[in-house]
Amino acid sequence: MPHCVVEYAESMQAQFNMQQIIHEIHHGVIASGLFEAAAVKTRGYAAPHAFVGHLEEGHFIHIQLIIMPGRSSEQKQHLMHTVYQAIAEYTQQVDSVTMMVSDIDKPHYFKVLKG
């Protein structure tokens, strides 16, 4: 834990190094100091049909950070700030960068680790 799900406009792949941005997001979560590095899971998905406001091909990145409950509001703010700082220089030309922290409902979460 946590799960970091990064959605972005598919059209960004031609102009931005999305692998690098997702890598920086992953390391920003680790740099927050709130999680064990081995527990952080990050993945990215390109949205083939995306609009931002009136822009037909607007560039956006949305980061969803899904974590176990128990972190304070201040810790969640720190997490978002640390992640944003990790990608700020790479996303100056992105029309919209949004981020959301969600707590998992523990009774409705299943996990099996092998190894």
Backbone atoms as SQL, in Angstrom:
CREATE TABLE atoms (id INTEGER PRIMARY KEY, chain TEXT, resi INTEGER, resn TEXT, atom TEXT, x REAL, y REAL, z REAL);
INSERT INTO atoms VALUES
  (1, 'A', 1, 'MET', 'N', 0.846, -1.148, 0.000),
  (2, 'A', 1, 'MET', 'CA', 0.000, 0.000, 0.000),
  (3, 'A', 1, 'MET', 'C', 0.903, 1.225, 0.000),
  (4, 'A', 2, 'PRO', 'N', 0.684, 2.244, -0.671),
  (5, 'A', 2, 'PRO', 'CA', -0.542, 2.610, -1.369),
  (6, 'A', 2, 'PRO', 'C', -0.548, 2.172, -2.832),
  (7, 'A', 3, 'HIS', 'N', -1.707, 2.345, -3.442),
  (8, 'A', 3, 'HIS', 'CA', -1.842, 2.192, -4.885),
  (9, 'A', 3, 'HIS', 'C', -1.893, 3.598, -5.472),
  (10, 'A', 4, 'CYS', 'N', -1.060, 3.856, -6.459),
  (11, 'A', 4, 'CYS', 'CA', -1.043, 5.144, -7.154),
  (12, 'A', 4, 'CYS', 'C', -1.498, 4.890, -8.582),
  (13, 'A', 5, 'VAL', 'N', -2.645, 5.437, -8.924),
  (14, 'A', 5, 'VAL', 'CA', -3.201, 5.248, -10.262),
  (15, 'A', 5, 'VAL', 'C', -3.117, 6.589, -10.980),
  (16, 'A', 6, 'VAL', 'N', -2.391, 6.598, -12.081),
  (17, 'A', 6, 'VAL', 'CA', -2.162, 7.833, -12.835),
  (18, 'A', 6, 'VAL', 'C', -2.900, 7.715, -14.167),
  (19, 'A', 7, 'GLU', 'N', -3.827, 8.632, -14.381),
  (20, 'A', 7, 'GLU', 'CA', -4.526, 8.711, -15.662),
  (21, 'A', 7, 'GLU', 'C', -4.037, 9.962, -16.371),
  (22, 'A', 8, 'TYR', 'N', -3.901, 9.874, -17.681),
  (23, 'A', 8, 'TYR', 'CA', -3.432, 11.030, -18.441),
  (24, 'A', 8, 'TYR', 'C', -3.969, 10.952, -19.859),
  (25, 'A', 9, 'ALA', 'N', -4.009, 12.082, -20.525),
  (26, 'A', 9, 'ALA', 'CA', -4.483, 12.142, -21.904),
  (27, 'A', 9, 'ALA', 'C', -3.497, 11.403, -22.807),
  (28, 'A', 10, 'GLU', 'N', -4.011, 10.497, -23.588),
  (29, 'A', 10, 'GLU', 'CA', -3.162, 9.708, -24.492),
  (30, 'A', 10, 'GLU', 'C', -2.330, 10.596, -25.419),
  (31, 'A', 11, 'SER', 'N', -2.885, 11.734, -25.814),
  (32, 'A', 11, 'SER', 'CA', -2.177, 12.647, -26.725),
  (33, 'A', 11, 'SER', 'C', -0.884, 13.181, -26.116),
  (34, 'A', 12, 'MET', 'N', -0.735, 13.068, -24.800),
  (35, 'A', 12, 'MET', 'CA', 0.474, 13.568, -24.137),
  (36, 'A', 12, 'MET', 'C', 1.702, 12.723, -24.451),
  (37, 'A', 13, 'GLN', 'N', 1.493, 11.484, -24.863),
  (38, 'A', 13, 'GLN', 'CA', 2.630, 10.582, -25.091),
  (39, 'A', 13, 'GLN', 'C', 3.568, 11.087, -26.171),
  (40, 'A', 14, 'ALA', 'N', 3.060, 11.883, -27.099),
  (41, 'A', 14, 'ALA', 'CA', 3.904, 12.423, -28.165),
  (42, 'A', 14, 'ALA', 'C', 4.781, 13.575, -27.685),
  (43, 'A', 15, 'GLN', 'N', 4.355, 14.270, -26.630),
  (44, 'A', 15, 'GLN', 'CA', 5.046, 15.481, -26.186),
  (45, 'A', 15, 'GLN', 'C', 5.762, 15.322, -24.845),
  (46, 'A', 16, 'PHE', 'N', 5.305, 14.397, -24.027),
  (47, 'A', 16, 'PHE', 'CA', 5.833, 14.235, -22.674),
  (48, 'A', 16, 'PHE', 'C', 6.390, 12.832, -22.486),
  (49, 'A', 17, 'ASN', 'N', 7.372, 12.699, -21.633),
  (50, 'A', 17, 'ASN', 'CA', 7.908, 11.386, -21.270),
  (51, 'A', 17, 'ASN', 'C', 7.077, 10.871, -20.104),
  (52, 'A', 18, 'MET', 'N', 5.974, 10.199, -20.424),
  (53, 'A', 18, 'MET', 'CA', 5.039, 9.763, -19.392),
  (54, 'A', 18, 'MET', 'C', 5.663, 8.711, -18.471),
  (55, 'A', 19, 'GLN', 'N', 6.538, 7.886, -18.998),
  (56, 'A', 19, 'GLN', 'CA', 7.214, 6.914, -18.138),
  (57, 'A', 19, 'GLN', 'C', 8.036, 7.633, -17.066),
  (58, 'A', 20, 'GLN', 'N', 8.711, 8.702, -17.443),
  (59, 'A', 20, 'GLN', 'CA', 9.496, 9.479, -16.477),
  (60, 'A', 20, 'GLN', 'C', 8.590, 10.144, -15.446),
  (61, 'A', 21, 'ILE', 'N', 7.476, 10.717, -15.890),
  (62, 'A', 21, 'ILE', 'CA', 6.547, 11.370, -14.961),
  (63, 'A', 21, 'ILE', 'C', 5.983, 10.354, -13.974),
  (64, 'A', 22, 'ILE', 'N', 5.587, 9.185, -14.461),
  (65, 'A', 22, 'ILE', 'CA', 5.053, 8.151, -13.561),
  (66, 'A', 22, 'ILE', 'C', 6.138, 7.673, -12.605),
  (67, 'A', 23, 'HIS', 'N', 7.359, 7.558, -13.100),
  (68, 'A', 23, 'HIS', 'CA', 8.491, 7.204, -12.239),
  (69, 'A', 23, 'HIS', 'C', 8.667, 8.239, -11.131),
  (70, 'A', 24, 'GLU', 'N', 8.586, 9.513, -11.471),
  (71, 'A', 24, 'GLU', 'CA', 8.742, 10.584, -10.479),
  (72, 'A', 24, 'GLU', 'C', 7.596, 10.571, -9.467),
  (73, 'A', 25, 'ILE', 'N', 6.391, 10.272, -9.919),
  (74, 'A', 25, 'ILE', 'CA', 5.253, 10.157, -8.999),
  (75, 'A', 25, 'ILE', 'C', 5.524, 9.042, -7.997),
  (76, 'A', 26, 'HIS', 'N', 5.963, 7.902, -8.500),
  (77, 'A', 26, 'HIS', 'CA', 6.269, 6.755, -7.639),
  (78, 'A', 26, 'HIS', 'C', 7.287, 7.129, -6.563),
  (79, 'A', 27, 'HIS', 'N', 8.341, 7.788, -6.997),
  (80, 'A', 27, 'HIS', 'CA', 9.388, 8.169, -6.041),
  (81, 'A', 27, 'HIS', 'C', 8.959, 9.325, -5.137),
  (82, 'A', 28, 'GLY', 'N', 8.035, 10.155, -5.597),
  (83, 'A', 28, 'GLY', 'CA', 7.480, 11.192, -4.735),
  (84, 'A', 28, 'GLY', 'C', 6.683, 10.595, -3.587),
  (85, 'A', 29, 'VAL', 'N', 5.935, 9.532, -3.870),
  (86, 'A', 29, 'VAL', 'CA', 5.191, 8.845, -2.806),
  (87, 'A', 29, 'VAL', 'C', 6.170, 8.273, -1.787),
  (88, 'A', 30, 'ILE', 'N', 7.217, 7.644, -2.263),
  (89, 'A', 30, 'ILE', 'CA', 8.230, 7.085, -1.359),
  (90, 'A', 30, 'ILE', 'C', 8.884, 8.205, -0.555),
  (91, 'A', 31, 'ALA', 'N', 9.207, 9.321, -1.213),
  (92, 'A', 31, 'ALA', 'CA', 9.874, 10.437, -0.543),
  (93, 'A', 31, 'ALA', 'C', 9.014, 11.078, 0.545),
  (94, 'A', 32, 'SER', 'N', 7.715, 10.854, 0.492),
  (95, 'A', 32, 'SER', 'CA', 6.845, 11.417, 1.527),
  (96, 'A', 32, 'SER', 'C', 7.170, 10.850, 2.907),
  (97, 'A', 33, 'GLY', 'N', 7.791, 9.682, 2.947),
  (98, 'A', 33, 'GLY', 'CA', 8.150, 9.058, 4.212),
  (99, 'A', 33, 'GLY', 'C', 6.982, 8.403, 4.926),
  (100, 'A', 34, 'LEU', 'N', 5.835, 8.320, 4.275),
  (101, 'A', 34, 'LEU', 'CA', 4.644, 7.751, 4.913),
  (102, 'A', 34, 'LEU', 'C', 4.473, 6.262, 4.678),
  (103, 'A', 35, 'PHE', 'N', 5.261, 5.704, 3.747),
  (104, 'A', 35, 'PHE', 'CA', 5.067, 4.310, 3.348),
  (105, 'A', 35, 'PHE', 'C', 6.401, 3.614, 3.175),
  (106, 'A', 36, 'GLU', 'N', 6.401, 2.303, 3.361),
  (107, 'A', 36, 'GLU', 'CA', 7.584, 1.509, 3.050),
  (108, 'A', 36, 'GLU', 'C', 7.730, 1.471, 1.527),
  (109, 'A', 37, 'ALA', 'N', 8.918, 1.684, 1.028),
  (110, 'A', 37, 'ALA', 'CA', 9.143, 1.747, -0.423),
  (111, 'A', 37, 'ALA', 'C', 8.632, 0.497, -1.135),
  (112, 'A', 38, 'ALA', 'N', 8.857, -0.674, -0.547),
  (113, 'A', 38, 'ALA', 'CA', 8.458, -1.925, -1.185),
  (114, 'A', 38, 'ALA', 'C', 6.945, -2.058, -1.315),
  (115, 'A', 39, 'ALA', 'N', 6.192, -1.281, -0.559),
  (116, 'A', 39, 'ALA', 'CA', 4.731, -1.390, -0.574),
  (117, 'A', 39, 'ALA', 'C', 4.067, -0.490, -1.606),
  (118, 'A', 40, 'VAL', 'N', 4.809, 0.448, -2.180),
  (119, 'A', 40, 'VAL', 'CA', 4.227, 1.416, -3.114),
  (120, 'A', 40, 'VAL', 'C', 4.060, 0.764, -4.486),
  (121, 'A', 41, 'LYS', 'N', 2.841, 0.871, -5.026),
  (122, 'A', 41, 'LYS', 'CA', 2.533, 0.325, -6.353),
  (123, 'A', 41, 'LYS', 'C', 1.982, 1.458, -7.215),
  (124, 'A', 42, 'THR', 'N', 2.617, 1.706, -8.349),
  (125, 'A', 42, 'THR', 'CA', 2.229, 2.822, -9.211),
  (126, 'A', 42, 'THR', 'C', 1.999, 2.310, -10.623),
  (127, 'A', 43, 'ARG', 'N', 0.931, 2.780, -11.231),
  (128, 'A', 43, 'ARG', 'CA', 0.638, 2.390, -12.612),
  (129, 'A', 43, 'ARG', 'C', -0.029, 3.548, -13.338),
  (130, 'A', 44, 'GLY', 'N', 0.157, 3.601, -14.639),
  (131, 'A', 44, 'GLY', 'CA', -0.399, 4.690, -15.430),
  (132, 'A', 44, 'GLY', 'C', -1.237, 4.176, -16.581),
  (133, 'A', 45, 'TYR', 'N', -2.271, 4.933, -16.898),
  (134, 'A', 45, 'TYR', 'CA', -3.196, 4.594, -17.978),
  (135, 'A', 45, 'TYR', 'C', -3.452, 5.815, -18.842),
  (136, 'A', 46, 'ALA', 'N', -3.341, 5.627, -20.143),
  (137, 'A', 46, 'ALA', 'CA', -3.631, 6.697, -21.088),
  (138, 'A', 46, 'ALA', 'C', -5.115, 6.673, -21.441),
  (139, 'A', 47, 'ALA', 'N', -5.749, 7.835, -21.375),
  (140, 'A', 47, 'ALA', 'CA', -7.153, 7.969, -21.758),
  (141, 'A', 47, 'ALA', 'C', -7.213, 8.373, -23.226),
  (142, 'A', 48, 'PRO', 'N', -7.752, 7.507, -24.089),
  (143, 'A', 48, 'PRO', 'CA', -7.759, 7.825, -25.522),
  (144, 'A', 48, 'PRO', 'C', -8.715, 8.960, -25.888),
  (145, 'A', 49, 'HIS', 'N', -9.721, 9.185, -25.088),
  (146, 'A', 49, 'HIS', 'CA', -10.699, 10.238, -25.358),
  (147, 'A', 49, 'HIS', 'C', -10.714, 11.163, -24.145),
  (148, 'A', 50, 'ALA', 'N', -10.103, 12.325, -24.272),
  (149, 'A', 50, 'ALA', 'CA', -9.975, 13.216, -23.125),
  (150, 'A', 50, 'ALA', 'C', -10.159, 14.664, -23.553),
  (151, 'A', 51, 'PHE', 'N', -10.856, 15.406, -22.738),
  (152, 'A', 51, 'PHE', 'CA', -11.070, 16.832, -22.962),
  (153, 'A', 51, 'PHE', 'C', -10.771, 17.555, -21.658),
  (154, 'A', 52, 'VAL', 'N', -10.274, 18.759, -21.762),
  (155, 'A', 52, 'VAL', 'CA', -10.047, 19.612, -20.601),
  (156, 'A', 52, 'VAL', 'C', -10.698, 20.945, -20.919),
  (157, 'A', 53, 'GLY', 'N', -11.780, 21.265, -20.215),
  (158, 'A', 53, 'GLY', 'CA', -12.501, 22.507, -20.490),
  (159, 'A', 53, 'GLY', 'C', -12.957, 22.562, -21.935),
  (160, 'A', 54, 'HIS', 'N', -12.594, 23.611, -22.638),
  (161, 'A', 54, 'HIS', 'CA', -12.966, 23.773, -24.036),
  (162, 'A', 54, 'HIS', 'C', -11.909, 23.221, -24.987),
  (163, 'A', 55, 'LEU', 'N', -10.864, 22.653, -24.455),
  (164, 'A', 55, 'LEU', 'CA', -9.774, 22.142, -25.291),
  (165, 'A', 55, 'LEU', 'C', -10.122, 20.769, -25.845),
  (166, 'A', 56, 'GLU', 'N', -10.036, 20.636, -27.144),
  (167, 'A', 56, 'GLU', 'CA', -10.329, 19.350, -27.775),
  (168, 'A', 56, 'GLU', 'C', -9.284, 18.289, -27.432),
  (169, 'A', 57, 'GLU', 'N', -8.033, 18.708, -27.302),
  (170, 'A', 57, 'GLU', 'CA', -6.977, 17.772, -26.943),
  (171, 'A', 57, 'GLU', 'C', -6.171, 18.332, -25.783),
  (172, 'A', 58, 'GLY', 'N', -6.845, 18.684, -24.730),
  (173, 'A', 58, 'GLY', 'CA', -6.163, 19.216, -23.565),
  (174, 'A', 58, 'GLY', 'C', -5.336, 18.146, -22.874),
  (175, 'A', 59, 'HIS', 'N', -4.260, 18.574, -22.271),
  (176, 'A', 59, 'HIS', 'CA', -3.394, 17.655, -21.541),
  (177, 'A', 59, 'HIS', 'C', -3.765, 17.664, -20.067),
  (178, 'A', 60, 'PHE', 'N', -3.968, 16.469, -19.517),
  (179, 'A', 60, 'PHE', 'CA', -4.273, 16.373, -18.100),
  (180, 'A', 60, 'PHE', 'C', -3.562, 15.179, -17.486),
  (181, 'A', 61, 'ILE', 'N', -3.304, 15.294, -16.206),
  (182, 'A', 61, 'ILE', 'CA', -2.821, 14.178, -15.395),
  (183, 'A', 61, 'ILE', 'C', -3.684, 14.173, -14.142),
  (184, 'A', 62, 'HIS', 'N', -4.242, 13.018, -13.832),
  (185, 'A', 62, 'HIS', 'CA', -4.979, 12.859, -12.571),
  (186, 'A', 62, 'HIS', 'C', -4.320, 11.725, -11.799),
  (187, 'A', 63, 'ILE', 'N', -3.954, 12.007, -10.569),
  (188, 'A', 63, 'ILE', 'CA', -3.278, 11.027, -9.717),
  (189, 'A', 63, 'ILE', 'C', -4.207, 10.671, -8.575),
  (190, 'A', 64, 'GLN', 'N', -4.528, 9.391, -8.489),
  (191, 'A', 64, 'GLN', 'CA', -5.335, 8.910, -7.371),
  (192, 'A', 64, 'GLN', 'C', -4.431, 8.100, -6.457),
  (193, 'A', 65, 'LEU', 'N', -4.346, 8.508, -5.206),
  (194, 'A', 65, 'LEU', 'CA', -3.526, 7.842, -4.198),
  (195, 'A', 65, 'LEU', 'C', -4.473, 7.130, -3.246),
  (196, 'A', 66, 'ILE', 'N', -4.472, 5.808, -3.304),
  (197, 'A', 66, 'ILE', 'CA', -5.400, 5.001, -2.515),
  (198, 'A', 66, 'ILE', 'C', -4.604, 4.368, -1.386),
  (199, 'A', 67, 'ILE', 'N', -4.966, 4.737, -0.153),
  (200, 'A', 67, 'ILE', 'CA', -4.157, 4.350, 1.000),
  (201, 'A', 67, 'ILE', 'C', -5.025, 3.706, 2.082),
  (202, 'A', 68, 'MET', 'N', -4.368, 3.000, 2.998),
  (203, 'A', 68, 'MET', 'CA', -5.063, 2.452, 4.158),
  (204, 'A', 68, 'MET', 'C', -5.462, 3.608, 5.075),
  (205, 'A', 69, 'PRO', 'N', -6.562, 3.479, 5.778),
  (206, 'A', 69, 'PRO', 'CA', -6.994, 4.553, 6.675),
  (207, 'A', 69, 'PRO', 'C', -6.036, 4.741, 7.838),
  (208, 'A', 70, 'GLY', 'N', -6.130, 5.904, 8.452),
  (209, 'A', 70, 'GLY', 'CA', -5.327, 6.178, 9.633),
  (210, 'A', 70, 'GLY', 'C', -4.390, 7.356, 9.483),
  (211, 'A', 71, 'ARG', 'N', -4.209, 7.856, 8.263),
  (212, 'A', 71, 'ARG', 'CA', -3.353, 9.018, 8.070),
  (213, 'A', 71, 'ARG', 'C', -4.151, 10.286, 8.354),
  (214, 'A', 72, 'SER', 'N', -3.513, 11.260, 8.949),
  (215, 'A', 72, 'SER', 'CA', -4.167, 12.532, 9.249),
  (216, 'A', 72, 'SER', 'C', -4.311, 13.367, 7.976),
  (217, 'A', 73, 'SER', 'N', -5.132, 14.398, 8.068),
  (218, 'A', 73, 'SER', 'CA', -5.292, 15.328, 6.957),
  (219, 'A', 73, 'SER', 'C', -3.954, 15.982, 6.616),
  (220, 'A', 74, 'GLU', 'N', -3.171, 16.303, 7.637),
  (221, 'A', 74, 'GLU', 'CA', -1.856, 16.907, 7.413),
  (222, 'A', 74, 'GLU', 'C', -0.933, 15.956, 6.669),
  (223, 'A', 75, 'GLN', 'N', -0.969, 14.675, 7.014),
  (224, 'A', 75, 'GLN', 'CA', -0.137, 13.684, 6.316),
  (225, 'A', 75, 'GLN', 'C', -0.568, 13.540, 4.856),
  (226, 'A', 76, 'LYS', 'N', -1.856, 13.566, 4.614),
  (227, 'A', 76, 'LYS', 'CA', -2.354, 13.470, 3.238),
  (228, 'A', 76, 'LYS', 'C', -1.954, 14.706, 2.437),
  (229, 'A', 77, 'GLN', 'N', -2.032, 15.873, 3.045),
  (230, 'A', 77, 'GLN', 'CA', -1.594, 17.093, 2.379),
  (231, 'A', 77, 'GLN', 'C', -0.102, 17.031, 2.069),
  (232, 'A', 78, 'HIS', 'N', 0.667, 16.540, 3.029),
  (233, 'A', 78, 'HIS', 'CA', 2.117, 16.371, 2.830),
  (234, 'A', 78, 'HIS', 'C', 2.382, 15.426, 1.663),
  (235, 'A', 79, 'LEU', 'N', 1.638, 14.325, 1.587),
  (236, 'A', 79, 'LEU', 'CA', 1.787, 13.360, 0.496),
  (237, 'A', 79, 'LEU', 'C', 1.536, 14.032, -0.849),
  (238, 'A', 80, 'MET', 'N', 0.436, 14.748, -0.963),
  (239, 'A', 80, 'MET', 'CA', 0.113, 15.401, -2.238),
  (240, 'A', 80, 'MET', 'C', 1.158, 16.455, -2.599),
  (241, 'A', 81, 'HIS', 'N', 1.590, 17.216, -1.628),
  (242, 'A', 81, 'HIS', 'CA', 2.607, 18.244, -1.877),
  (243, 'A', 81, 'HIS', 'C', 3.916, 17.609, -2.351),
  (244, 'A', 82, 'THR', 'N', 4.328, 16.527, -1.695),
  (245, 'A', 82, 'THR', 'CA', 5.585, 15.863, -2.060),
  (246, 'A', 82, 'THR', 'C', 5.510, 15.284, -3.466),
  (247, 'A', 83, 'VAL', 'N', 4.381, 14.665, -3.796),
  (248, 'A', 83, 'VAL', 'CA', 4.207, 14.102, -5.143),
  (249, 'A', 83, 'VAL', 'C', 4.211, 15.222, -6.176),
  (250, 'A', 84, 'TYR', 'N', 3.482, 16.290, -5.908),
  (251, 'A', 84, 'TYR', 'CA', 3.455, 17.384, -6.887),
  (252, 'A', 84, 'TYR', 'C', 4.839, 17.989, -7.087),
  (253, 'A', 85, 'GLN', 'N', 5.578, 18.175, -6.014),
  (254, 'A', 85, 'GLN', 'CA', 6.929, 18.723, -6.144),
  (255, 'A', 85, 'GLN', 'C', 7.811, 17.819, -7.007),
  (256, 'A', 86, 'ALA', 'N', 7.568, 16.516, -6.951),
  (257, 'A', 86, 'ALA', 'CA', 8.365, 15.567, -7.740),
  (258, 'A', 86, 'ALA', 'C', 8.098, 15.701, -9.238),
  (259, 'A', 87, 'ILE', 'N', 6.910, 16.185, -9.616),
  (260, 'A', 87, 'ILE', 'CA', 6.573, 16.270, -11.044),
  (261, 'A', 87, 'ILE', 'C', 6.427, 17.694, -11.561),
  (262, 'A', 88, 'ALA', 'N', 6.541, 18.670, -10.703),
  (263, 'A', 88, 'ALA', 'CA', 6.276, 20.063, -11.090),
  (264, 'A', 88, 'ALA', 'C', 7.075, 20.492, -12.319),
  (265, 'A', 89, 'GLU', 'N', 8.354, 20.178, -12.342),
  (266, 'A', 89, 'GLU', 'CA', 9.171, 20.634, -13.477),
  (267, 'A', 89, 'GLU', 'C', 8.821, 19.920, -14.775),
  (268, 'A', 90, 'TYR', 'N', 8.239, 18.718, -14.685),
  (269, 'A', 90, 'TYR', 'CA', 7.882, 17.940, -15.883),
  (270, 'A', 90, 'TYR', 'C', 6.499, 18.297, -16.407),
  (271, 'A', 91, 'THR', 'N', 5.703, 19.007, -15.617),
  (272, 'A', 91, 'THR', 'CA', 4.302, 19.218, -15.983),
  (273, 'A', 91, 'THR', 'C', 3.948, 20.693, -16.175),
  (274, 'A', 92, 'GLN', 'N', 4.926, 21.523, -16.419),
  (275, 'A', 92, 'GLN', 'CA', 4.655, 22.952, -16.581),
  (276, 'A', 92, 'GLN', 'C', 3.738, 23.245, -17.767),
  (277, 'A', 93, 'GLN', 'N', 3.753, 22.399, -18.778),
  (278, 'A', 93, 'GLN', 'CA', 2.928, 22.608, -19.966),
  (279, 'A', 93, 'GLN', 'C', 1.652, 21.763, -19.950),
  (280, 'A', 94, 'VAL', 'N', 1.332, 21.144, -18.830),
  (281, 'A', 94, 'VAL', 'CA', 0.122, 20.335, -18.707),
  (282, 'A', 94, 'VAL', 'C', -1.025, 21.255, -18.294),
  (283, 'A', 95, 'ASP', 'N', -2.162, 21.152, -18.990),
  (284, 'A', 95, 'ASP', 'CA', -3.292, 22.043, -18.735),
  (285, 'A', 95, 'ASP', 'C', -3.931, 21.819, -17.364),
  (286, 'A', 96, 'SER', 'N', -3.944, 20.581, -16.899),
  (287, 'A', 96, 'SER', 'CA', -4.600, 20.275, -15.639),
  (288, 'A', 96, 'SER', 'C', -3.870, 19.139, -14.933),
  (289, 'A', 97, 'VAL', 'N', -3.441, 19.382, -13.689),
  (290, 'A', 97, 'VAL', 'CA', -2.871, 18.332, -12.839),
  (291, 'A', 97, 'VAL', 'C', -3.752, 18.273, -11.601),
  (292, 'A', 98, 'THR', 'N', -4.364, 17.115, -11.364),
  (293, 'A', 98, 'THR', 'CA', -5.217, 16.948, -10.189),
  (294, 'A', 98, 'THR', 'C', -4.757, 15.722, -9.420),
  (295, 'A', 99, 'MET', 'N', -5.090, 15.721, -8.135),
  (296, 'A', 99, 'MET', 'CA', -4.663, 14.634, -7.269),
  (297, 'A', 99, 'MET', 'C', -5.734, 14.433, -6.202),
  (298, 'A', 100, 'MET', 'N', -5.931, 13.174, -5.828),
  (299, 'A', 100, 'MET', 'CA', -6.921, 12.845, -4.816),
  (300, 'A', 100, 'MET', 'C', -6.382, 11.711, -3.951),
  (301, 'A', 101, 'VAL', 'N', -6.542, 11.843, -2.632),
  (302, 'A', 101, 'VAL', 'CA', -6.173, 10.778, -1.706),
  (303, 'A', 101, 'VAL', 'C', -7.458, 10.151, -1.200),
  (304, 'A', 102, 'SER', 'N', -7.551, 8.828, -1.322),
  (305, 'A', 102, 'SER', 'CA', -8.733, 8.099, -0.855),
  (306, 'A', 102, 'SER', 'C', -8.312, 7.032, 0.143),
  (307, 'A', 103, 'ASP', 'N', -9.091, 6.887, 1.191),
  (308, 'A', 103, 'ASP', 'CA', -8.877, 5.810, 2.157),
  (309, 'A', 103, 'ASP', 'C', -9.608, 4.555, 1.696),
  (310, 'A', 104, 'ILE', 'N', -8.944, 3.427, 1.829),
  (311, 'A', 104, 'ILE', 'CA', -9.559, 2.134, 1.529),
  (312, 'A', 104, 'ILE', 'C', -10.514, 1.771, 2.663),
  (313, 'A', 105, 'ASP', 'N', -11.618, 1.190, 2.315),
  (314, 'A', 105, 'ASP', 'CA', -12.540, 0.637, 3.301),
  (315, 'A', 105, 'ASP', 'C', -12.011, -0.753, 3.649),
  (316, 'A', 106, 'LYS', 'N', -11.264, -0.840, 4.746),
  (317, 'A', 106, 'LYS', 'CA', -10.516, -2.049, 5.101),
  (318, 'A', 106, 'LYS', 'C', -11.321, -3.347, 5.033),
  (319, 'A', 107, 'PRO', 'N', -12.548, -3.388, 5.532),
  (320, 'A', 107, 'PRO', 'CA', -13.291, -4.648, 5.458),
  (321, 'A', 107, 'PRO', 'C', -13.579, -5.103, 4.032),
  (322, 'A', 108, 'HIS', 'N', -13.449, -4.195, 3.073),
  (323, 'A', 108, 'HIS', 'CA', -13.742, -4.526, 1.682),
  (324, 'A', 108, 'HIS', 'C', -12.495, -4.514, 0.806),
  (325, 'A', 109, 'TYR', 'N', -11.360, -4.804, 1.403),
  (326, 'A', 109, 'TYR', 'CA', -10.091, -4.851, 0.671),
  (327, 'A', 109, 'TYR', 'C', -9.494, -6.241, 0.843),
  (328, 'A', 110, 'PHE', 'N', -9.018, -6.806, -0.244),
  (329, 'A', 110, 'PHE', 'CA', -8.438, -8.153, -0.233),
  (330, 'A', 110, 'PHE', 'C', -7.032, -8.071, -0.803),
  (331, 'A', 111, 'LYS', 'N', -6.101, -8.814, -0.194),
  (332, 'A', 111, 'LYS', 'CA', -4.730, -8.815, -0.682),
  (333, 'A', 111, 'LYS', 'C', -4.096, -10.163, -0.385),
  (334, 'A', 112, 'VAL', 'N', -3.361, -10.684, -1.356),
  (335, 'A', 112, 'VAL', 'CA', -2.565, -11.896, -1.180),
  (336, 'A', 112, 'VAL', 'C', -1.158, -11.569, -1.664),
  (337, 'A', 113, 'LEU', 'N', -0.180, -11.798, -0.837),
  (338, 'A', 113, 'LEU', 'CA', 1.215, -11.606, -1.226),
  (339, 'A', 113, 'LEU', 'C', 1.891, -12.961, -1.331),
  (340, 'A', 114, 'LYS', 'N', 2.630, -13.160, -2.381),
  (341, 'A', 114, 'LYS', 'CA', 3.344, -14.409, -2.592),
  (342, 'A', 114, 'LYS', 'C', 4.823, -14.135, -2.537),
  (343, 'A', 115, 'GLY', 'N', 5.513, -14.945, -1.786),
  (344, 'A', 115, 'GLY', 'CA', 6.959, -14.816, -1.748),
  (345, 'A', 115, 'GLY', 'C', 7.501, -14.145, -0.576);
